[in-house]
Amino acid sequence: MWRSLAPLGRHADSGGYRRYAWTDADADCRLWFRMQAEARRLDVETDRNGNQWAWLGDPAAGDAVVTGSHLDSVPDGGAFDGPLGVVSAFAALDELRARGASFKRPLAIVNFGDEEGARFGLACVGSRLTSGRLTKEKAFELRDADGISLPQAMEAAGHDPETIGHDPERLARIGAFVELHVEQGRALDLSGDPVGIASAIWPHGRWRYDFHGEANHAGTTRLVDRRDPMLPYAETVLAARREAELAGAVATFGKIAVEPNGVNAIPSLVRGWLDARAADQESLDAVVAGIEAAARDHAVRRGVDLAVVRESFTPVVEFGHALREELSRILADTTGTKIPVLGTGAGHDAGILSASIPTAMLFVRNPTGVSHSPAEFAAEDDCVAGVHALADVLEGLACR
């Protein structure tokens, strides 16, 4: 499975993946998912929001156990973020069949659409729509860098955008969702454990900073006469680092757009996107407020106007204790060891769905902690340990 998925959407120069929502690379991944499901005699369907489901048993029976993740990527992302959860789900089903497991509850494997938000700027679109946390009206306002709207992109890919929206009937079918994911940090590497269980997802969000200055000639405009928006933007990037360090949080300006974007032109607009995350809401609020205050001070000093827009926000997600403790019990019984429990600063579909259905997560060790990069890696032995852990969990939830 890994070898057949690896070439899809991979960029020849960077070695990373560009599997953006509703593109040809996304279509190739969706076809791969369908072929894997059909090879295992699973019933495949695409829901109204573009998420793919592969069913073993009758979906209408309810109380289903669902596992899976996503196949899309960030720009030049790694091979494991998302795909490891989908590949492991199919492999865990193979393992359970090899054990002769008898299923007492329906089982589904899911590929959620547009989890990374790389194209339209909002993460977890598929699960947000399904859970009602993103309305059809707001989804229709999403645009990519070329001005193509989400409904236009869906329609071009053969999906009817008029059907998107809250899907409570589908959620009512699900009794538990367990998402396996490569750890996006080094906690398991430092503890020496191949697999862990998630406790919570940090609160996090994305803010857009628009610094409006005045375009002018780079070679003839005196420094004192300039209203250069690049200066307060650069100073704000440094302020974000300082505020994050003070609060024990993380804050990153990782995306920028400049107008008119000429080498010999002073910009008229610098637009930067802030990603900020912290262990608790109070710390996150302090970081975001500190960054904005610094940005406004720098903008005023440079004669630049500033607008700040919060584009998305996810509060802290504490995974349900009952399901989490059930996973711990199952894995302690099957492995004979206590599985570590850890928090994460990364968002996931499981976090979005946690307000609607019982959700839990398994993490697989990442020896470098690198993620959202072509250098992302997990060792084969650890991936196999993840498959066995997921199979044990699914057996405990769906077969007993």
C-alpha positions as CSV (number, residue, x, y, z in Angstrom):
1,M,0.0,0.0,0.0
2,W,2.7,2.5,1.0
3,R,4.6,1.9,-2.3
4,S,1.5,2.4,-4.4
5,L,0.5,5.6,-2.6
6,A,4.0,7.2,-2.3
7,P,4.2,8.6,-5.9
8,L,0.8,10.4,-5.9
9,G,1.1,14.1,-5.7
10,R,4.8,14.1,-5.0
11,H,6.7,17.1,-6.3
12,A,9.8,16.2,-8.3
13,D,12.0,19.0,-7.1
14,S,11.1,19.3,-3.4
15,G,10.4,15.6,-2.8
16,G,7.4,16.8,-0.7
17,Y,3.7,16.3,-1.4
18,R,1.3,18.8,-3.0
19,R,-2.0,16.9,-2.5
20,Y,-4.4,19.9,-2.4
21,A,-8.1,19.6,-2.1
22,W,-10.1,19.0,-5.3
23,T,-7.0,18.9,-7.6
24,D,-5.8,16.1,-9.9
25,A,-3.5,14.8,-7.1
26,D,-6.4,14.7,-4.7
27,A,-8.4,12.7,-7.3
28,D,-5.5,10.3,-7.6
29,C,-5.5,9.8,-3.8
30,R,-9.3,9.3,-3.8
31,L,-9.0,6.6,-6.5
32,W,-6.3,4.9,-4.5
33,F,-8.6,4.8,-1.5
34,R,-11.4,3.4,-3.5
35,M,-9.2,0.7,-5.0
36,Q,-7.9,-0.3,-1.6
37,A,-11.4,-0.5,-0.2
38,E,-12.8,-2.5,-3.1
39,A,-9.9,-4.9,-3.0
40,R,-11.0,-5.7,0.6
41,R,-14.7,-6.1,-0.5
42,L,-15.8,-2.9,1.4
43,D,-18.7,-0.7,0.3
44,V,-17.4,2.7,-0.8
45,E,-19.3,5.9,-0.7
46,T,-18.5,9.6,-0.9
47,D,-20.7,11.7,1.4
48,R,-22.2,15.1,0.7
49,N,-19.1,16.9,1.9
50,G,-16.6,14.9,-0.1
51,N,-15.4,12.6,2.6
52,Q,-14.8,9.0,1.5
53,W,-16.1,6.0,3.6
54,A,-15.4,2.3,3.2
55,W,-17.9,0.2,5.1
56,L,-17.7,-3.4,6.5
57,G,-21.2,-4.2,7.7
58,D,-24.5,-2.2,7.5
59,P,-23.9,1.6,8.1
60,A,-27.6,2.0,8.9
61,A,-27.2,-0.4,11.9
62,G,-25.6,2.4,13.9
63,D,-23.0,2.4,16.7
64,A,-20.2,1.9,14.1
65,V,-16.5,2.0,14.9
66,V,-14.7,4.3,12.5
67,T,-11.0,4.8,11.9
68,G,-8.9,6.6,9.3
69,S,-7.5,10.1,8.7
70,H,-6.8,12.1,5.6
71,L,-4.7,12.0,2.4
72,D,-4.3,15.6,1.5
73,S,-1.1,17.5,2.4
74,V,0.3,20.9,3.3
75,P,2.6,22.5,0.6
76,D,5.6,20.1,0.2
77,G,4.4,18.1,3.2
78,G,5.7,14.7,4.3
79,A,4.5,11.2,3.5
80,F,3.1,10.3,6.9
81,D,0.9,13.1,8.1
82,G,-2.6,11.8,7.3
83,P,-1.7,8.9,5.0
84,L,-0.3,6.8,7.9
85,G,-3.7,6.8,9.5
86,V,-5.4,5.7,6.3
87,V,-2.9,3.0,5.4
88,S,-2.8,1.7,9.0
89,A,-6.6,1.5,9.0
90,F,-6.6,-0.8,5.9
91,A,-3.7,-2.8,7.4
92,A,-5.4,-3.2,10.7
93,L,-8.5,-4.6,9.0
94,D,-6.2,-7.1,7.2
95,E,-4.7,-8.0,10.6
96,L,-8.1,-8.6,12.1
97,R,-9.2,-10.8,9.3
98,A,-6.0,-12.8,9.6
99,R,-6.9,-13.3,13.3
100,G,-10.4,-14.5,12.3
101,A,-12.1,-11.7,14.2
102,S,-15.9,-11.6,14.1
103,F,-17.4,-8.1,14.0
104,K,-20.3,-7.3,16.2
105,R,-20.5,-3.6,15.1
106,P,-20.2,-2.1,11.7
107,L,-16.7,-0.9,10.8
108,A,-15.7,2.0,8.5
109,I,-12.5,3.5,7.2
110,V,-12.7,7.2,6.3
111,N,-10.6,9.6,4.3
112,F,-11.6,13.1,5.3
113,G,-11.4,15.8,2.7
114,D,-9.3,18.9,2.9
115,E,-7.9,18.4,6.4
116,E,-4.8,20.5,6.0
117,G,-6.6,23.6,4.5
118,A,-3.6,24.1,2.1
119,R,-5.7,25.4,-0.8
120,F,-8.6,27.4,0.8
121,G,-6.9,28.4,4.1
122,L,-9.3,26.6,6.5
123,A,-8.3,23.3,8.1
124,C,-10.6,20.3,8.4
125,V,-13.2,21.5,5.9
126,G,-14.7,18.0,5.4
127,S,-15.2,17.2,9.1
128,R,-16.2,20.8,9.9
129,L,-19.0,20.7,7.3
130,T,-20.1,17.2,8.5
131,S,-20.3,18.3,12.2
132,G,-21.9,21.6,11.4
133,R,-19.0,23.7,12.5
134,L,-18.7,25.2,9.1
135,T,-21.8,26.4,7.3
136,K,-22.5,26.0,3.6
137,E,-22.6,29.8,3.3
138,K,-19.2,30.3,4.9
139,A,-17.8,27.4,2.9
140,F,-19.0,29.0,-0.3
141,E,-16.9,32.2,0.6
142,L,-13.6,30.3,0.7
143,R,-11.2,31.1,-2.2
144,D,-7.8,29.8,-3.1
145,A,-4.8,31.9,-4.2
146,D,-6.1,32.0,-7.8
147,G,-9.5,33.3,-6.7
148,I,-11.2,29.9,-7.4
149,S,-14.0,29.3,-4.9
150,L,-14.5,26.1,-3.0
151,P,-17.8,25.3,-4.8
152,Q,-16.1,26.0,-8.2
153,A,-13.3,23.6,-7.3
154,M,-15.7,20.9,-6.1
155,E,-17.8,21.2,-9.2
156,A,-14.7,21.0,-11.5
157,A,-13.8,17.8,-9.7
158,G,-17.2,16.3,-10.2
159,H,-18.8,16.9,-6.8
160,D,-22.0,18.8,-6.4
161,P,-21.3,21.7,-4.0
162,E,-25.0,22.3,-3.4
163,T,-25.2,19.2,-1.3
164,I,-22.6,20.3,1.3
165,G,-23.5,21.0,4.9
166,H,-24.2,19.5,8.3
167,D,-24.8,15.8,8.2
168,P,-26.3,14.7,11.6
169,E,-27.7,11.5,10.1
170,R,-24.1,10.3,9.2
171,L,-22.8,11.2,12.6
172,A,-25.6,9.3,14.3
173,R,-24.3,6.1,12.7
174,I,-21.0,6.4,14.5
175,G,-20.4,5.1,18.0
176,A,-16.6,5.8,18.2
177,F,-13.9,7.3,15.9
178,V,-10.3,6.4,16.5
179,E,-7.7,8.3,14.4
180,L,-4.1,7.0,14.2
181,H,-1.5,9.7,13.3
182,V,2.2,10.1,13.2
183,E,3.3,12.2,16.3
184,Q,4.2,15.7,15.3
185,G,6.7,16.1,18.0
186,R,9.3,14.1,19.9
187,A,7.5,13.1,23.1
188,L,7.4,9.4,22.2
189,D,11.0,9.4,21.0
190,L,12.1,10.9,24.3
191,S,10.0,8.4,26.4
192,G,11.2,5.4,24.2
193,D,7.6,4.3,23.3
194,P,6.5,3.4,19.8
195,V,2.8,4.3,20.4
196,G,0.9,6.7,22.5
197,I,-2.6,7.9,23.2
198,A,-3.8,11.5,22.8
199,S,-5.1,13.4,25.9
200,A,-5.9,16.7,24.3
201,I,-5.4,19.1,21.4
202,W,-4.1,22.6,22.3
203,P,-6.4,25.5,21.4
204,H,-5.2,27.1,18.1
205,G,-6.1,29.5,15.4
206,R,-5.1,31.4,12.3
207,W,-5.1,35.2,12.0
208,R,-4.5,37.3,8.9
209,Y,-2.4,40.5,9.2
210,D,-2.9,43.1,6.4
211,F,-0.3,45.8,6.5
212,H,-1.3,48.6,4.1
213,G,1.4,51.0,3.0
214,E,2.2,53.0,-0.1
215,A,3.8,51.6,-3.3
216,N,6.7,53.6,-4.6
217,H,10.0,53.4,-6.4
218,A,12.7,51.4,-4.5
219,G,15.5,53.4,-6.0
220,T,14.3,57.0,-5.8
221,T,12.2,57.2,-2.6
222,R,14.0,58.5,0.4
223,L,13.9,56.2,3.4
224,V,12.3,58.9,5.5
225,D,9.5,59.3,3.0
226,R,8.5,55.7,2.8
227,R,5.4,54.0,4.1
228,D,6.9,50.5,3.7
229,P,4.6,47.8,5.1
230,M,7.3,45.2,5.0
231,L,9.0,46.8,8.0
232,P,6.2,46.4,10.6
233,Y,5.5,43.0,9.2
234,A,9.1,41.9,9.8
235,E,9.0,43.4,13.3
236,T,5.8,41.6,14.0
237,V,7.3,38.3,13.0
238,L,10.0,38.8,15.7
239,A,7.4,39.9,18.2
240,A,5.5,36.7,17.6
241,R,8.6,34.7,18.5
242,R,9.1,36.8,21.7
243,E,5.5,36.5,22.9
244,A,5.5,32.7,22.3
245,E,8.7,32.2,24.2
246,L,7.3,34.2,27.2
247,A,4.1,32.1,27.3
248,G,5.6,28.6,26.5
249,A,3.5,28.6,23.4
250,V,4.2,28.5,19.6
251,A,3.5,31.3,17.1
252,T,4.4,31.2,13.4
253,F,4.1,33.5,10.4
254,G,4.5,30.9,7.7
255,K,2.7,32.4,4.8
256,I,3.0,35.8,3.2
257,A,1.6,37.7,0.1
258,V,3.1,40.9,-1.1
259,E,1.7,43.5,-3.6
260,P,2.9,44.5,-6.1
261,N,5.7,42.0,-5.4
262,G,8.4,43.6,-7.5
263,V,12.1,43.6,-6.7
264,N,12.4,47.3,-7.3
265,A,9.1,48.4,-5.8
266,I,8.2,49.3,-2.2
267,P,5.2,47.2,-1.4
268,S,1.7,48.6,-1.0
269,L,0.5,45.6,0.9
270,V,2.1,42.9,3.0
271,R,-0.3,40.2,4.1
272,G,0.9,37.6,6.6
273,W,-0.8,34.7,8.2
274,L,-0.2,33.9,11.9
275,D,-0.6,30.4,13.3
276,A,-0.7,30.4,17.1
277,R,-1.1,27.6,19.6
278,A,-0.8,27.1,23.4
279,A,-1.5,24.6,26.1
280,D,-4.5,26.6,27.4
281,Q,-6.8,29.3,26.4
282,E,-5.5,32.0,28.7
283,S,-1.9,31.5,27.4
284,L,-3.1,31.6,23.8
285,D,-5.1,34.8,24.4
286,A,-2.1,36.5,25.9
287,V,0.2,35.5,23.0
288,V,-2.3,36.7,20.3
289,A,-3.0,39.9,22.1
290,G,0.7,40.6,22.6
291,I,1.4,40.0,19.0
292,E,-1.4,42.3,17.8
293,A,-0.4,45.1,20.2
294,A,3.2,45.0,18.9
295,A,2.0,44.9,15.3
296,R,-0.1,48.0,15.8
297,D,2.7,49.9,17.5
298,H,5.1,49.1,14.7
299,A,2.5,50.0,12.0
300,V,1.8,53.4,13.6
301,R,5.5,54.1,13.9
302,R,6.0,53.3,10.2
303,G,3.0,55.2,8.9
304,V,1.3,52.0,7.9
305,D,-2.4,50.9,8.3
306,L,-3.1,47.5,9.9
307,A,-6.2,45.2,9.8
308,V,-6.2,41.9,11.7
309,V,-8.8,39.2,10.8
310,R,-9.2,35.9,12.7
311,E,-9.8,33.3,10.0
312,S,-10.2,30.2,12.1
313,F,-10.1,29.1,15.7
314,T,-10.4,25.8,17.5
315,P,-10.7,25.7,21.3
316,V,-9.0,23.2,23.5
317,V,-10.1,19.6,22.8
318,E,-10.1,17.2,25.7
319,F,-10.7,13.8,24.3
320,G,-13.5,11.9,26.1
321,H,-12.1,10.1,29.1
322,A,-14.3,7.1,28.7
323,L,-13.1,6.1,25.3
324,R,-9.5,7.1,26.1
325,E,-9.5,4.9,29.1
326,E,-11.0,2.1,27.1
327,L,-8.1,2.4,24.7
328,S,-5.6,2.4,27.5
329,R,-7.3,-0.7,29.0
330,I,-7.3,-2.6,25.7
331,L,-3.7,-1.9,24.9
332,A,-2.5,-2.6,28.5
333,D,-4.2,-6.0,28.2
334,T,-2.8,-6.8,24.8
335,T,0.7,-5.4,25.3
336,G,1.3,-5.9,29.0
337,T,2.6,-2.4,29.3
338,K,1.1,1.0,30.1
339,I,0.7,3.2,27.1
340,P,1.8,6.8,27.5
341,V,-0.8,9.6,27.2
342,L,0.3,12.9,25.7
343,G,-1.1,16.2,24.4
344,T,-0.5,17.8,21.0
345,G,-0.4,21.2,19.5
346,A,-1.6,19.9,16.1
347,G,-5.2,19.9,15.0
348,H,-7.0,16.8,13.6
349,D,-10.4,15.7,12.3
350,A,-10.8,13.8,15.6
351,G,-10.6,17.0,17.4
352,I,-13.3,18.6,15.2
353,L,-15.6,15.6,15.6
354,S,-15.1,15.3,19.4
355,A,-18.0,17.6,20.2
356,S,-20.4,15.4,18.2
357,I,-19.2,11.8,18.7
358,P,-16.8,9.9,21.0
359,T,-13.3,10.3,19.5
360,A,-9.8,9.2,20.4
361,M,-6.3,9.2,18.9
362,L,-3.3,7.0,18.7
363,F,0.2,8.4,17.9
364,V,3.1,6.6,16.3
365,R,6.6,7.6,17.2
366,N,8.4,10.2,15.1
367,P,12.1,9.9,15.8
368,T,13.0,13.4,14.6
369,G,9.8,15.3,15.5
370,V,9.9,16.8,12.0
371,S,6.5,17.1,10.4
372,H,4.9,19.2,7.5
373,S,8.2,18.6,5.7
374,P,9.6,16.1,3.2
375,A,11.9,15.0,6.1
376,E,8.9,13.7,8.1
377,F,9.6,10.1,9.0
378,A,8.5,7.1,11.1
379,A,10.4,3.8,11.2
380,E,8.7,0.7,9.7
381,D,8.8,-1.2,13.0
382,D,7.0,1.7,14.8
383,C,4.4,1.8,12.0
384,V,3.8,-1.9,12.3
385,A,3.5,-1.4,16.1
386,G,0.9,1.3,15.3
387,V,-1.1,-1.1,13.1
388,H,-1.1,-3.8,15.8
389,A,-2.2,-1.3,18.4
390,L,-5.0,0.0,16.1
391,A,-6.0,-3.6,15.3
392,D,-6.2,-4.4,19.0
393,V,-8.3,-1.3,19.7
394,L,-10.7,-2.0,16.8
395,E,-11.0,-5.6,18.0
396,G,-11.8,-4.5,21.5
397,L,-14.4,-2.0,20.3
398,A,-16.0,-3.8,17.4
399,C,-15.6,-7.5,18.0
400,R,-16.3,-8.0,21.7
